[in-house]
Every structure is written in structure tokens, then in C-alpha cells.
């Protein structure tokens, strides 16, 4: 009898310890999720504040095939399993720090930051985006040096680069991106030799060179941003109603 009681006490103690470890693990996991979601929601507010656009994986029907079962989401909360998968900040007033913050969105698949003033430092923060498939950094302040960081993004399939700060040397690191299916390069300054060498190095990709429009004499030079997307433009102010003239007075 005494041995049974001792055995029961040990079993009870082991059960309490296991429950404690499980509780600590659960709340630690929940805290980790909450911290990431809080950062994501802060980014969502900042993107919306400057007129950018983003998409969530929950907006696509195929997202139902991924993630934990619905009963887990109902217990923990669906917000913990919703991720930003696409961001468009073209022509928006962003800086290198914001791009580095975007580098924390580990499920991001498409990023457009064309026509902005971001530079080489921004690209270093994107190296953690292991699921990024589409990237548009054309018409930015990125130089040949910055393009050396792009081969680290080995999940990229569609890439758009270009601008007046790039030269033939900037095309060299792009030859290492063998998983590309579409490469679009904006600019007139690339030599025929460099173009042919790049096309030969990427036989499985469609390489397109897009010329920039000529700049009129006296016009400002440097990176010229693409025309803004009409969806990004603020609505036109309402036209004030015309007041009727007093009786007897001609308009």
C-alpha cells in the first residue's frame, strides 16, 4: 500500500511537471507569434499611411491548404496565422529603414519599390526573404554595388531593375541568378556586348531591355520615376456648386 502511494505521488509530480513545461512552451510560442504579428500590423498601418498597397495570404483561396487546422486557428486566433504576401510601394516616400522592416516579412512573395529613393543599404535587409519570387527595384538609387546582393535571393523568379546609376558592371551579378524566368532591365546605357553576355548566361530566362525616354535639354537628370499608378492618386477635390445669381443679375 505504501509503495502504491509513493508511486502515485511520483506520477502526480511527473504530471504536474509535464503540464508546467507544456504551459510554458505554449505561452512562449504564443508570445513569439504575437510579437511577429504586432510588427506585421505596425507595417500594415505604415504602408497604408503612405498610400501603399499590400495583400494577405488569407485573401487567396489556395491559402486554405496551408497552415494549421481550423480548430487550432479558432483556439489561438486567426490573426496569428495571417501573413503579408505582397507589397507595392512604388512611387511612395519610403527610406532604407522601412525596406529593412519589410525584410522581416518572411512570407513575402512579391515586392515593388520602384520609383523610390531607396539605395544599396536597403537590399541587404531583403536577404531574409526566402519566399520572395517577384522584385521590382527599377528607377531607384541602387547602384552596381547594390546589385551584388541580389544573388542571395535565390527564390526570385521575376526581377525588374534599372536606372541611370547602373552600368554594364551591374549586370555581372545577375548572371548568377539562374532561377530567373523573367528579367526586365530599364535603361539605355548598357552596351550590346553586355546585353548578349547576360542573355547567354540566362538561357532559361526571358531577358527584356526597356529603353528610357530621352531627356529634353535643360530637364532635370538622374533617376526618373515611372508614372504613378492611378490607384495611388488621391481623389480629385469636389467641384464647388455654382451659386445662382441674384434676381435681375446676368451671369
C-alpha positions, 0 to 999 in steps of 0.5 A: 500500500505504501509503495502504491502511494509513493508511486502515485505521488511520483506520477502526480509530480511527473504530471504536474511537471509535464503540464508546467513545461507544456504551459510554458512552451505554449505561452512562449510560442504564443508570445513569439507569434504575437510579437511577429504579428504586432510588427506585421500590423505596425507595417500594415498601418505604415504602408497604408499611411503612405498610400501603399498597397499590400495583400494577405495570404488569407485573401487567396483561396489556395491559402486554405491548404496551408497552415494549421487546422481550423480548430487550432486557428479558432483556439489561438486566433486567426490573426496569428496565422495571417501573413503579408504576401505582397507589397507595392510601394512604388512611387511612395516616400519610403527610406532604407529603414522601412525596406529593412522592416519589410525584410522581416516579412518572411512570407513575402512573395512579391515586392515593388519599390520602384520609383523610390529613393531607396539605395544599396543599404536597403537590399541587404535587409531583403536577404531574409526573404526566402519566399520572395519570387517577384522584385521590382527595384527599377528607377531607384538609387541602387547602384552596381554595388547594390546589385551584388546582393541580389544573388542571395535571393535565390527564390526570385523568379521575376526581377525588374531593375534599372536606372541611370546609376547602373552600368554594364558592371551591374549586370555581372551579378545577375548572371548568377541568378539562374532561377530567373524566368523573367528579367526586365532591365530599364535603361539605355546605357548598357552596351550590346556586348553586355546585353548578349553576355547576360542573355547567354548566361540566362538561357532559361530566362526571358531577358527584356531591355526597356529603353528610357525616354530621352531627356529634353535639354535643360530637364532635370537628370538622374533617376526618373520615376515611372508614372504613378499608378492611378490607384495611388492618386488621391481623389480629385477635390469636389467641384464647388456648386455654382451659386445662382445669381441674384434676381435681375443679375446676368451671369 
